[in-house]
Amino acid sequence: MQIITLATSATLPHASVLARSLELHQPDWTLDVVLLDPTSSASALEGSESLRIHSAAELLDIDVASLMARHELADLTTLLVPLLLRHYHARRAGSVMHLPATSWVLADLLPVEELLAARSVVLVPRASSDLPADHLGPSQPALDNAGR
């Protein structure tokens, strides 16, 4: 399974946590971190064996700097994820999945892998039940706003 995530210099530490949690639960899956800003330092991600770092500008042949100047990160992610999924799907056989850099894998993702093997596209909610009233993020309105 190929996993992709978009990251900026500000979200590289999150991508590092995602990489470690993914290695713990799905060690045979590969995570590609696609950097939006070319000045990002990849040092936060060193030491991860299943991780590869790429530039969004190079992969998609687009002017990412102009897009970053015009769009908020959440909107830019919404614009670029479908292009990245198409790019990776065209390059390789097998399933491709996007996980936000802020994701943290807490259990085996075999059910998602099985769904992807049976169907071309699978949309999985980030939260499948009501959130606890602990006043920690994300809030229900934030999830609703993000379409999750």
C-alpha positions as CSV (number, residue, x, y, z in Angstrom):
1,M,0.0,0.0,0.0
2,Q,1.3,3.4,-0.9
3,I,0.4,6.3,1.5
4,I,0.9,9.9,0.6
5,T,0.7,13.0,2.8
6,L,1.1,16.7,2.0
7,A,3.4,18.6,4.3
8,T,4.9,22.1,4.8
9,S,7.8,23.1,7.0
10,A,5.2,23.7,9.8
11,T,3.7,20.2,9.4
12,L,6.9,18.2,9.0
13,P,6.9,17.2,12.7
14,H,3.3,15.9,12.3
15,A,4.4,13.9,9.2
16,S,7.2,12.4,11.3
17,V,4.7,11.2,13.9
18,L,2.5,9.8,11.1
19,A,5.5,8.0,9.7
20,R,6.3,6.4,13.1
21,S,2.7,5.4,13.8
22,L,2.3,4.0,10.4
23,E,5.6,2.0,10.7
24,L,4.3,0.6,14.0
25,H,1.0,-0.7,12.6
26,Q,1.7,-1.2,8.9
27,P,5.4,-1.7,8.6
28,D,5.2,-2.9,5.0
29,W,3.4,0.2,3.7
30,T,5.3,3.0,2.2
31,L,4.8,6.7,3.1
32,D,5.7,9.5,0.7
33,V,5.8,12.9,2.1
34,V,5.0,15.5,-0.6
35,L,6.5,18.9,0.4
36,L,4.6,22.0,-0.6
37,D,7.4,24.4,0.3
38,P,10.7,23.6,-1.3
39,T,12.6,25.2,1.6
40,S,11.3,22.6,4.1
41,S,14.0,20.8,6.1
42,A,13.5,17.1,6.0
43,S,15.7,16.5,9.1
44,A,12.6,15.9,11.2
45,L,11.9,12.8,9.1
46,E,15.4,11.2,9.1
47,G,15.6,7.7,10.3
48,S,12.4,6.5,8.9
49,E,13.0,3.5,6.6
50,S,9.6,3.5,4.8
51,L,9.6,7.2,4.1
52,R,10.4,9.0,0.9
53,I,10.3,12.8,0.4
54,H,9.2,14.5,-2.8
55,S,8.5,18.0,-4.0
56,A,4.9,18.8,-5.0
57,A,6.1,21.2,-7.6
58,E,8.3,18.6,-9.3
59,L,5.7,15.7,-9.0
60,L,2.8,17.7,-10.4
61,D,4.8,20.2,-12.5
62,I,3.0,23.2,-10.9
63,D,3.9,26.5,-9.4
64,V,3.3,25.6,-5.7
65,A,4.6,29.0,-4.5
66,S,1.9,30.9,-6.3
67,L,-0.8,28.5,-5.1
68,M,0.4,28.8,-1.5
69,A,0.2,32.6,-1.8
70,R,-3.4,32.4,-3.0
71,H,-4.8,29.6,-0.9
72,E,-5.0,28.5,2.8
73,L,-3.3,25.2,3.5
74,A,-6.6,23.3,4.0
75,D,-7.9,24.6,0.6
76,L,-4.6,23.9,-1.1
77,T,-4.7,20.3,0.2
78,T,-8.2,19.9,-1.1
79,L,-7.0,21.1,-4.5
80,L,-3.9,19.0,-4.7
81,V,-4.8,15.6,-3.1
82,P,-6.9,14.4,-6.1
83,L,-4.0,15.4,-8.5
84,L,-1.5,13.5,-6.3
85,L,-3.8,10.4,-6.0
86,R,-4.1,10.4,-9.8
87,H,-0.3,10.9,-10.3
88,Y,0.6,8.0,-7.9
89,H,-2.2,5.7,-9.3
90,A,-0.8,6.2,-12.8
91,R,2.7,5.4,-11.7
92,R,2.1,2.2,-9.9
93,A,-0.1,-0.8,-9.5
94,G,-1.9,-1.3,-6.3
95,S,-3.8,1.0,-3.9
96,V,-2.9,4.5,-3.0
97,M,-4.2,6.3,0.1
98,H,-3.9,9.9,1.3
99,L,-3.6,10.5,5.0
100,P,-3.3,14.1,6.4
101,A,0.0,14.8,7.9
102,T,-1.8,15.4,11.2
103,S,-3.1,11.8,11.2
104,W,-1.9,9.4,13.8
105,V,-2.4,5.7,13.1
106,L,-3.5,3.9,16.3
107,A,-4.5,0.5,15.0
108,D,-4.2,-1.9,12.1
109,L,-5.6,-0.4,8.8
110,L,-6.4,-3.8,7.3
111,P,-10.1,-3.0,7.0
112,V,-9.3,0.0,4.9
113,E,-6.9,-2.0,2.8
114,E,-9.6,-4.7,2.2
115,L,-12.1,-2.0,1.1
116,L,-9.6,-0.6,-1.3
117,A,-8.9,-4.0,-2.8
118,A,-12.6,-4.4,-3.4
119,R,-13.4,-0.9,-4.7
120,S,-11.6,1.8,-6.6
121,V,-12.3,4.6,-4.2
122,V,-13.1,4.5,-0.5
123,L,-14.0,7.5,1.6
124,V,-13.4,6.9,5.3
125,P,-14.6,9.4,7.9
126,R,-11.9,10.6,10.3
127,A,-14.3,10.1,13.2
128,S,-17.1,7.5,13.1
129,S,-18.7,8.4,16.4
130,D,-19.4,11.4,18.5
131,L,-16.4,13.1,19.9
132,P,-15.9,13.2,23.6
133,A,-16.7,16.5,25.4
134,D,-13.1,17.0,26.5
135,H,-12.7,20.4,24.7
136,L,-9.7,19.0,22.8
137,G,-9.4,19.3,19.0
138,P,-10.7,18.6,16.6
139,S,-14.1,19.9,17.4
140,Q,-17.2,18.6,15.7
141,P,-17.7,21.9,13.7
142,A,-14.0,21.6,12.6
143,L,-14.6,18.1,11.3
144,D,-17.8,19.1,9.6
145,N,-16.1,22.1,8.0
146,A,-13.3,19.8,6.7
147,G,-15.9,17.4,5.2
148,R,-15.1,14.6,7.7
